[in-house]
Amino acid sequence: MNTVVNLWIAASVLGTAVILQWIVLRTKYRNETTKQRARHEQQQQIASRHIEQTKRQIGQLQHDLAAATLQVKRLSAQSDSRMKEELHRMLDGADASRCLLPTNGFADTQPSPHGIGLLFR
């Protein structure tokens, strides 16, 4: 009978140890999971703030781009007339000899020093 009692005591001690180990590990796991969840939520909040800040910056840059484009259009409309006038003045004042073709209508060319035969080889 002593052996049976010893086996029952050993089984109950072993069962209690297993249950205590399970409770301790479960508590540790839950604590770690809670810490990890808190870190994850903090990272999500930081990422959300960065996204909002980026959206505001993009909106500001788009607004600045639209204003700059409008300003460029206004300046180009004003400068187009000035540039046309300046171009007309330059063309009117250009050397007349550069604008004229030679008297025979062809560009001035010189005969090839190597002869015509070398061109067809």
C-alpha positions in Angstrom: 0.0 0.0 0.0 2.9 2.2 0.6 3.8 2.1 -3.1 0.3 3.0 -4.2 0.2 6.0 -1.9 3.6 7.1 -3.0 2.4 6.9 -6.7 -0.7 8.9 -5.9 1.4 11.6 -4.1 3.9 11.7 -7.0 1.1 12.0 -9.5 -0.6 14.8 -7.6 2.7 16.7 -7.2 3.5 16.2 -10.9 0.0 17.3 -11.9 0.2 20.4 -9.6 3.7 21.3 -11.0 2.3 21.0 -14.6 -0.7 23.2 -13.7 1.5 25.8 -12.0 4.0 25.8 -14.9 1.1 26.3 -17.4 -0.3 29.2 -15.3 3.1 30.9 -15.0 3.9 30.5 -18.8 0.4 31.6 -19.7 0.8 34.7 -17.6 4.2 35.5 -19.0 2.9 35.0 -22.6 -0.1 37.3 -21.9 2.2 40.0 -20.4 4.6 39.8 -23.4 1.6 39.9 -25.8 0.3 42.9 -24.0 3.6 44.7 -24.3 4.0 43.8 -27.9 0.4 45.0 -28.7 1.2 48.3 -26.9 4.4 48.8 -29.0 2.5 47.9 -32.1 -0.2 50.5 -31.3 2.5 53.1 -30.6 4.1 52.4 -34.0 0.7 52.7 -35.7 0.1 56.1 -34.0 3.5 57.3 -35.1 3.0 56.1 -38.7 -0.5 57.7 -38.7 1.0 61.0 -37.6 3.7 60.8 -40.3 1.1 60.0 -42.9 -1.0 63.0 -41.9 2.1 65.2 -41.9 3.0 63.9 -45.3 -0.5 64.6 -46.7 -0.3 68.2 -45.4 3.1 68.7 -47.0 1.9 67.2 -50.3 -1.2 69.5 -50.2 1.0 72.5 -49.5 3.4 71.5 -52.3 0.5 71.1 -54.7 -0.8 74.5 -53.7 2.7 76.1 -54.2 3.0 74.3 -57.6 -0.4 75.6 -58.8 0.6 79.1 -57.7 4.0 78.9 -59.4 2.4 77.5 -62.6 -0.1 80.3 -62.7 2.7 82.8 -62.2 4.7 81.3 -65.0 1.7 81.5 -67.3 1.2 85.1 -66.5 4.9 85.9 -67.0 5.2 83.9 -70.2 2.1 85.8 -71.6 3.8 89.1 -70.8 7.3 88.0 -71.9 5.9 86.4 -75.2 5.0 89.8 -76.5 8.4 91.2 -75.4 10.3 88.2 -76.9 8.4 88.6 -80.2 9.3 92.3 -80.4 12.9 91.5 -79.6 13.0 88.8 -82.2 11.6 91.1 -84.8 14.2 93.7 -84.0 17.0 91.1 -84.2 15.7 89.8 -87.5 15.2 93.3 -88.9 18.7 94.3 -87.8 20.3 91.1 -89.1 23.0 91.3 -91.7 21.3 91.2 -95.1 24.1 89.3 -96.7 23.5 86.3 -94.4 19.9 86.0 -95.4 20.5 86.1 -99.2 21.3 83.1 -101.3 24.2 83.2 -103.8 23.4 84.6 -107.2 23.2 81.2 -108.9 20.9 79.9 -106.1 23.3 77.2 -104.9 25.5 77.2 -101.8 29.2 77.8 -102.4 30.9 74.5 -102.8 34.4 73.5 -103.7 35.3 70.5 -105.9 36.6 67.5 -104.0 40.5 67.3 -104.0 40.2 63.5 -104.3 38.1 63.5 -107.4 34.7 62.2 -108.1 35.8 58.6 -108.5 36.6 58.2 -104.8 33.1 59.1 -103.7 31.6 56.1 -105.4 33.9 53.5 -104.1 
